[in-house]
């Protein structure tokens, strides 16, 4: 399971960096063409949508690394079973939240799949919004792996005490 998680994280990081590079390149093209007095209208949309992908892929990776948004004051004060129990509660809340994001993300993708980009009408908005269920789905996998680890930790700490 850990190998699968590492591979999935590496893929997400690669995709995130790729889209961040596309974002940077689109911004650079936009800056240069504006100084040259050339109108390149597609760069704004490409920059916006590639940034969305980069942020969503990075957010999922941060959930896996536990570097995402958290309040750890209580967690730093707790020890052993109490700390493991708190981690399990946190993981369950994250699972619930990410399941809702996944479910509603699929609805967004389905609803807006056939919408077209303004500057590049051959591109579908579904390609942008599919990042939501991908992010949420991988967050669910990462959190489930953490939950399994915390349950095992709680079981071993329960045996030791």
N, C-alpha and C positions, 0 to 999 in steps of 0.2 A: 504493500500500500504506500509506504513512504517513497519508494522509487517512482511510482505513478504520480504522486503529489509533486515530487521534484521535477519530473518531466513536464507536467502540466504548468507548473510555475514558470519554468524556463521558456515554454512556448508563449505564455502570456507576457512575460517580460520582453521577449523578442518582438511580439506583435505590438506591444506598447511602445517600445523604442522605435520600431519601424514607423508607426503612426506619428510619433513625436518628431521624427526626422522629416516626414511628409509635411507636417505642420510648419516646421522651421523653413523648409524649402519653399513652401507656398508663400509664407510671409516674406522671405527674401525676394522672391519673384515679384511680389506685390510692391515692395519698396522700390526695387530697381525700375520696374515699369512705370511707376508713378513719377519718378524723377525724370524718366525719358519722355513722359507725356503720352504714354501708351496705355490704353484701357484694357486691362485683362480682368474680366469680371468673375471668372471662375475661381480665382485664388482665395477669395473670402470664404466661399462655401467649403472648398477643400480644406482650408485651415481650420474652420469651425468644426467640421465633421471629423477630421483626423484627430483634433484635440479631444473630442468626445471619446473616441476610441482609446486614445492614450490614457486618459484619466480613468476610464472604467476598467481597463486592464490593470493599471497600476493600483487601483483601489482594491481589486480582488487579491492581488499579490500582497498588499499590505495587511489584509485580513489574515492571510495565511501566516505571515511573519509576526503577527500580533503587534504591528507597528502603526496600526490605524488608530483612529480616535478611541481613547479609553480614559476612564477615571481609575487610577490604580491606588488611590489612597487607602481604601479598605483592603485591597488585595495585599498591599505591602505590610499591613498590620496583622493579617491572619496567617496562621501556620497550619501545616498538616491537613487534617480532615476538613477543617473549616475552609481553608484556601481551595482545596480540591472541589469542595461542594459549591463554593462561589463560582469557580471556573465552569462547572457543569451548568449552573443556572445561566451564566453569561452565554455559554454556547447554545443553550436551548433558546434563549431570547434571539440570538443571532440567526439560528436556524429558522425560527418563525418569521423574523423580519425578512430574511433573504428569500424565503419561500414566497412571501407576498410580492416581493420585487420580481421574482421569477415569473409568477403567475400573471401579474399585471404587465410585466415587460412583454410577455408573449401576446397579450391583448393589444398592446401598443404596436408591436411589429405587424400583427395581422391587420390592424386598422389602417396603418399608414404605409403598408408595403408598396402599394401601387402609386403613391404620390411621387412626383418627380422633383428633382432638384431644380431650382430656378435657372441657374447659369448653365447647368449641364443636364438638360432634360432627359437624356438617355440613361441617367443614373436614377435609381429608385431610392426613396427614403428608407425603405426596409433594410437596406445595407447599413445604414447608420444606426437605426434603432435596434437591430439584432444584437448590438453590443450590450444592451441591458440584460436580456436573459442569459447571455453568455457569461457576463460578469456575475450575475446572481447564482447561476448554476455552479460555477466554479467556487464561489463563496460557500455554497452549501456543501460541496465536496470537502473543501478545506476545513470548514467548521465541524463537519461530521468526523473527520479524522482527528481533530483536536478533542472533540467530545469523547471519542473512543479512548484516546490517551488519558483524558482526565478521569474517566470511569475506572480505567485500569489503575491509575494512580490512587484513586480513592479506595479501591479494593485492597491494594497493597498496604496503604497507610492504615486501613481498618484492621488488617491482620497484624501489623506491627504493634498497634496500641493495645 
